[in-house]
Amino acid sequence: MVSTLALPTVARRVERRWANSVAVAGRNATAARHFAYWWVLLSGFFEPLLYLLSIGIGVGQLVGDFRLADGRIVTYPTFVAPAMLAASAMNGALAESTFNFFGKMKYMKVYDAVIATPVTPVEIAVGELMWAMLRGAVYSAAFLGIMVWMDLTTAGWALAAFPATMVVGFAFGAVGMMLSTFVRSWQDFDYVMVAQFALFLFSGTFAPVDSFPMVMRVLVELTPLYHGVEVVRALTTGVLDWTLAWHLAYLVALTVLCLRVAGRRMNNLLCK
């Protein structure tokens, strides 16, 4: 009887938390109306696209074809494009949850004003993650459209891969927010950018992880972009097996863990 009476209270609490997080994301959407922001948005999309055109197509003429797990032979651009798609989602989410997030927290003091309202630090973190995911989704949708246009995947598999790119965006948005709560100055982001570029190069993006030395292969398989690349590549090429569940579970667990850490860190930083 008690638990039944408590259900409406829990539902109202969840609804309030969701509404507060959406309000934080809505504040970012309002601020993003400035024309200059859209140039920043476009810049993060073109980097992986240029890599696809230069390495995927240019170098692909020298590399030849690849054999997928189900035995199918695909072109090198078909192999590389899903990795560029996952990297595009990573770039969008990290850009929003590192530099922008840190600036609003450390220098603009936006969150100091927000916590003066009923919004909590954890709800701020969730709202910022929603906004970071939205930016990653814009990159992913545009990139998928280009992949379909270039005949690197079909429209059906592109629709199936889109939710997976959002999972990748969520994961890296949470990672970026967590790291930003530990950053002391803008110079510390140099380390983040080096790590981001290393992930981009060595997460099975340009060559199968099986071709790496054993020690390097183990290290790569511990990184989040590797799991994102494997999920997106499986869905865009239509090669599905049980390992897909493991890759998705890794990304979801990473999102939850980093979001909890980010929320606690924000609570300590903003409410001290």
C-alpha positions as CSV (number, residue, x, y, z in Angstrom):
1,M,0.0,0.0,0.0
2,V,2.8,2.4,0.9
3,S,4.7,1.6,-2.3
4,T,1.6,2.2,-4.3
5,L,1.1,5.6,-2.8
6,A,4.7,6.5,-3.4
7,L,4.5,5.9,-7.1
8,P,2.9,9.2,-8.0
9,T,5.6,11.0,-5.9
10,V,8.4,9.2,-7.7
11,A,6.7,9.9,-11.1
12,R,6.4,13.6,-10.3
13,R,10.1,13.7,-9.2
14,V,11.2,12.0,-12.4
15,E,9.0,14.4,-14.5
16,R,10.5,17.4,-12.7
17,R,14.1,16.2,-13.2
18,W,13.4,15.6,-16.8
19,A,11.8,19.0,-17.3
20,N,14.7,20.7,-15.6
21,S,17.2,18.9,-17.8
22,V,15.3,19.8,-20.9
23,A,15.2,23.4,-19.8
24,V,19.0,23.4,-19.6
25,A,19.2,22.0,-23.1
26,G,16.7,24.5,-24.3
27,R,18.8,27.3,-22.9
28,N,21.7,26.1,-25.0
29,A,19.5,25.9,-28.1
30,T,18.5,29.5,-27.6
31,A,22.1,30.6,-27.2
32,A,23.0,28.7,-30.4
33,R,20.9,30.9,-32.6
34,H,24.0,33.2,-33.0
35,F,25.3,32.9,-36.6
36,A,28.9,32.3,-35.6
37,Y,27.9,29.1,-33.7
38,W,26.8,27.4,-36.8
39,W,30.2,27.9,-38.4
40,V,31.7,26.2,-35.4
41,L,29.2,23.4,-35.8
42,L,30.1,22.9,-39.5
43,S,33.8,22.8,-38.8
44,G,33.5,19.7,-36.7
45,F,31.6,17.9,-39.4
46,F,34.1,18.6,-42.3
47,E,37.2,17.1,-40.6
48,P,36.0,13.4,-40.8
49,L,34.4,14.0,-44.2
50,L,37.8,15.2,-45.6
51,Y,39.5,12.2,-44.1
52,L,36.9,10.0,-45.8
53,L,37.5,11.7,-49.2
54,S,41.3,11.7,-48.9
55,I,42.1,8.4,-47.2
56,G,39.0,6.4,-47.7
57,I,38.8,7.1,-51.4
58,G,42.3,8.4,-52.3
59,V,44.4,5.8,-50.4
60,G,41.6,3.3,-50.9
61,Q,42.6,3.0,-54.5
62,L,45.9,1.5,-53.4
63,V,44.7,-0.6,-50.5
64,G,42.1,-2.7,-52.3
65,D,39.1,-4.5,-50.8
66,F,38.3,-5.8,-47.3
67,R,36.6,-9.0,-46.1
68,L,33.9,-8.5,-43.5
69,A,33.2,-11.0,-40.7
70,D,30.4,-12.7,-42.7
71,G,32.8,-13.2,-45.7
72,R,31.5,-10.4,-47.9
73,I,34.1,-8.3,-49.8
74,V,33.7,-4.5,-49.5
75,T,35.6,-1.6,-50.8
76,Y,38.0,0.3,-48.5
77,P,35.7,3.4,-48.4
78,T,32.9,1.2,-47.2
79,F,35.1,-0.1,-44.4
80,V,36.4,3.4,-43.4
81,A,33.2,5.4,-43.7
82,P,31.5,3.9,-40.6
83,A,34.6,4.8,-38.5
84,M,34.5,8.4,-39.8
85,L,30.8,8.4,-38.9
86,A,31.6,7.3,-35.3
87,A,34.4,9.8,-35.1
88,S,32.0,12.6,-36.3
89,A,29.7,11.8,-33.4
90,M,32.6,11.8,-31.0
91,N,33.9,15.2,-32.3
92,G,30.5,16.8,-32.0
93,A,29.8,15.5,-28.5
94,L,33.4,16.2,-27.2
95,A,33.5,19.7,-28.6
96,E,30.2,20.6,-26.8
97,S,31.0,18.9,-23.5
98,T,34.6,20.1,-23.1
99,F,35.4,23.6,-24.3
100,N,31.9,25.0,-24.2
101,F,31.0,23.2,-21.0
102,F,34.2,24.3,-19.2
103,G,33.8,27.9,-20.4
104,K,30.3,28.1,-19.1
105,M,31.2,26.6,-15.8
106,K,34.6,28.2,-15.1
107,Y,34.5,31.7,-16.7
108,M,31.0,32.6,-17.8
109,K,29.6,31.3,-14.5
110,V,26.4,30.2,-16.2
111,Y,25.8,27.3,-13.8
112,D,26.2,29.5,-10.7
113,A,23.1,31.3,-11.9
114,V,21.3,28.0,-12.8
115,I,21.7,26.4,-9.4
116,A,20.1,29.4,-7.9
117,T,16.9,28.0,-9.4
118,P,15.4,24.6,-8.5
119,V,17.8,22.9,-11.1
120,T,20.4,20.7,-9.5
121,P,24.0,20.0,-10.7
122,V,23.0,16.5,-11.8
123,E,20.1,17.9,-13.9
124,I,22.6,20.4,-15.4
125,A,24.9,17.5,-16.4
126,V,22.0,15.6,-18.0
127,G,20.8,18.7,-19.8
128,E,24.3,19.4,-21.1
129,L,24.6,15.8,-22.2
130,M,21.4,16.0,-24.1
131,W,22.6,19.1,-25.9
132,A,26.0,17.5,-26.7
133,M,24.2,14.4,-28.0
134,L,22.0,16.7,-30.2
135,R,25.2,18.2,-31.8
136,G,26.6,14.8,-32.4
137,A,23.3,13.7,-33.9
138,V,23.4,16.6,-36.4
139,Y,26.9,15.5,-37.5
140,S,25.8,11.9,-37.8
141,A,22.6,12.6,-39.8
142,A,24.5,14.7,-42.3
143,F,27.3,12.1,-42.6
144,L,24.9,9.2,-43.1
145,G,23.2,11.1,-45.9
146,I,26.6,11.5,-47.6
147,M,27.3,7.7,-47.1
148,V,24.0,6.8,-48.8
149,W,24.7,9.3,-51.6
150,M,28.1,7.7,-52.2
151,D,26.6,4.2,-52.1
152,L,28.6,3.3,-49.0
153,T,25.5,2.0,-47.3
154,T,21.8,1.7,-47.9
155,A,19.1,4.0,-46.6
156,G,17.7,1.2,-44.4
157,W,21.0,0.5,-42.7
158,A,21.6,4.2,-42.3
159,L,18.4,4.5,-40.4
160,A,19.4,1.6,-38.2
161,A,22.9,3.1,-37.6
162,F,21.6,6.5,-36.6
163,P,20.5,5.5,-33.0
164,A,23.9,3.8,-32.6
165,T,25.7,7.1,-33.4
166,M,23.5,8.8,-30.7
167,V,24.7,6.2,-28.2
168,V,28.3,7.1,-29.2
169,G,27.5,10.8,-28.8
170,F,26.0,10.2,-25.3
171,A,29.1,8.2,-24.2
172,F,31.6,10.8,-25.4
173,G,29.5,13.7,-24.1
174,A,29.6,12.1,-20.7
175,V,33.3,11.5,-20.9
176,G,33.9,15.1,-22.0
177,M,31.9,16.5,-19.1
178,M,33.6,14.3,-16.6
179,L,37.0,15.4,-17.9
180,S,36.0,19.1,-17.9
181,T,35.3,19.0,-14.2
182,F,38.9,18.0,-13.6
183,V,40.4,20.6,-16.0
184,R,42.2,23.5,-14.4
185,S,42.8,25.8,-17.4
186,W,42.4,25.9,-21.2
187,Q,45.9,24.5,-21.6
188,D,44.8,21.2,-20.0
189,F,42.6,20.6,-23.0
190,D,45.7,19.9,-25.1
191,Y,45.9,16.5,-23.4
192,V,42.3,15.9,-24.3
193,M,42.9,16.8,-27.9
194,V,45.9,14.5,-28.1
195,A,43.9,11.6,-26.6
196,Q,41.0,12.4,-29.0
197,F,43.3,12.3,-32.1
198,A,45.0,9.0,-30.9
199,L,41.5,7.4,-30.6
200,F,40.7,8.7,-34.1
201,L,43.8,7.0,-35.6
202,F,43.9,3.7,-33.7
203,S,40.4,2.6,-32.9
204,G,40.0,0.3,-35.9
205,T,39.3,3.4,-38.1
206,F,41.7,2.8,-41.0
207,A,42.8,-0.8,-40.4
208,P,41.3,-3.8,-38.6
209,V,42.3,-4.1,-35.0
210,D,43.3,-7.7,-35.7
211,S,46.3,-6.4,-37.6
212,F,47.7,-4.6,-34.5
213,P,50.3,-6.2,-32.2
214,M,48.6,-8.0,-29.3
215,V,49.5,-5.5,-26.6
216,M,48.2,-2.6,-28.7
217,R,45.1,-4.5,-29.7
218,V,44.2,-5.0,-26.0
219,L,44.7,-1.3,-25.3
220,V,42.6,-0.3,-28.3
221,E,39.8,-2.6,-27.3
222,L,39.5,-0.8,-24.0
223,T,38.8,2.5,-25.6
224,P,35.3,3.8,-26.2
225,L,35.7,4.9,-29.9
226,Y,36.7,1.3,-30.8
227,H,33.4,0.1,-29.5
228,G,31.5,2.9,-31.3
229,V,33.3,2.1,-34.6
230,E,32.4,-1.6,-34.2
231,V,28.7,-0.9,-33.6
232,V,28.4,1.6,-36.4
233,R,30.3,-0.5,-38.9
234,A,28.2,-3.6,-38.1
235,L,25.0,-1.6,-38.7
236,T,26.0,0.2,-41.8
237,T,27.3,-3.0,-43.4
238,G,24.6,-5.3,-42.1
239,V,27.0,-7.7,-40.3
240,L,25.2,-8.4,-37.0
241,D,26.3,-10.8,-34.3
242,W,26.2,-11.2,-30.5
243,T,29.3,-8.9,-30.0
244,L,27.1,-6.0,-30.9
245,A,25.4,-6.3,-27.5
246,W,28.7,-6.2,-25.7
247,H,29.8,-3.0,-27.6
248,L,26.6,-1.3,-26.8
249,A,26.7,-2.4,-23.1
250,Y,30.2,-0.9,-22.8
251,L,29.1,2.5,-24.2
252,V,26.0,2.6,-22.0
253,A,27.9,1.7,-18.9
254,L,30.6,4.3,-19.7
255,T,27.8,6.9,-20.1
256,V,26.2,6.2,-16.8
257,L,29.6,6.0,-14.9
258,C,30.9,9.3,-16.3
259,L,27.6,11.1,-15.9
260,R,27.5,10.1,-12.2
261,V,31.1,11.3,-11.7
262,A,30.4,14.5,-13.6
263,G,27.3,15.2,-11.5
264,R,29.1,14.7,-8.2
265,R,32.1,16.8,-9.3
266,M,29.7,19.6,-10.4
267,N,27.9,19.4,-7.1
268,N,31.3,19.8,-5.3
269,L,32.4,22.7,-7.5
270,L,29.2,24.6,-7.6
271,C,27.8,24.1,-4.2
272,K,31.0,24.5,-2.1
